[in-house]
Amino acid sequence: ARFPIAPTKFKFERSGQCGMWVTELLPWTKKVVDEMTFVRSMNTEAINHEPAICLMQTGNQVTGRPCLGSWASYGLGSLNENLPSFVVMVARPTNTEQVQAISARLWSSGYLPGEYAATALRSAGDPILFINNPNGVTAGVRRTTLDGIKRLNELNFQQVGDPEIQTRIQQYELAFRMQSSVPELTDLTAEPESTFELYGEASKKSGSLANTILLARRMVERGVRFVQIYHNNWDSHANVAGRLPDQCKDLDQATYGLITDLKQRGMLDDTLVIWGCLLYTSDAADE
């Protein structure tokens, strides 16, 4: 007789002075709701995942355009020559019943030079492959090797004039500098226990959303222009009530911790934190 609409299993209540409705699954987020701006007017006619995600990243449903982080890197430049200006991390969700693939084209530089694409940090093991020299290879040997490769690339550039060769030269040089800066960046042992209490116990677990969010704060402190974190598994076509609490728990205290931490450090005045999720209604999906 009517379309079967199921009510929510979770309670909502108005929170903060702004009175925004927040679910009981986000008790920590409720505490900083007045620091947030809720934008609920953005929409697209795309009914499938890929074109909608592409629109969120690049402003267009058709692939091949630069993503937002690439534009920020291109337009604003770098504040730290030893770190990339645009970094991407893919966090591991606690619940892995239905993990979706995430394509690297989402952080592509499109038709901008390749140097403006994101540098992806891995969630386990070395943050970047081959960031450490092999046994027996000293920093001096590595420097000599790169100098030789650079001369060969420069000769090749003089012959063919491909700008991507210059990009490769710059990437080699940045990678060399990152060998000293990245290990320090990802070493959280210097963080006081109060930091982990703020972001939650999961922030000690490498690859968790809380851990990557804490790393994002450390990157911004060191001059990384744009940090993007992907946290998948929100496409809950089944077992919504079973999976949603895990998803919300992954992000809840970490979100509160980041906003509170930035504010305490005086960084919230010039740091924009954007959190977004796709919601499909036309095809009855439930992201």
LINLINDA-V76550 format. One record per run of one state. SS is the DSSP state (a for helix, b for strand, c for the rest). FROM is the first residue (numbers start at 1). TO is the last residue. If there is no record, write none. Layout:
BEGIN
SS;FROM;TO
SS;FROM;TO
END
This chain:
BEGIN
c;1;11
b;12;15
c;16;19
b;20;23
c;24;26
a;27;30
c;31;32
a;33;35
c;36;48
a;49;58
c;59;67
a;68;76
c;77;85
b;86;91
c;92;103
a;104;107
c;108;113
a;114;116
c;117;118
b;119;121
c;122;138
a;139;160
c;161;162
a;163;186
c;187;187
a;188;190
c;191;192
a;193;199
c;200;200
a;201;204
c;205;208
a;209;221
c;222;225
b;226;231
c;232;239
a;240;264
c;265;287
END
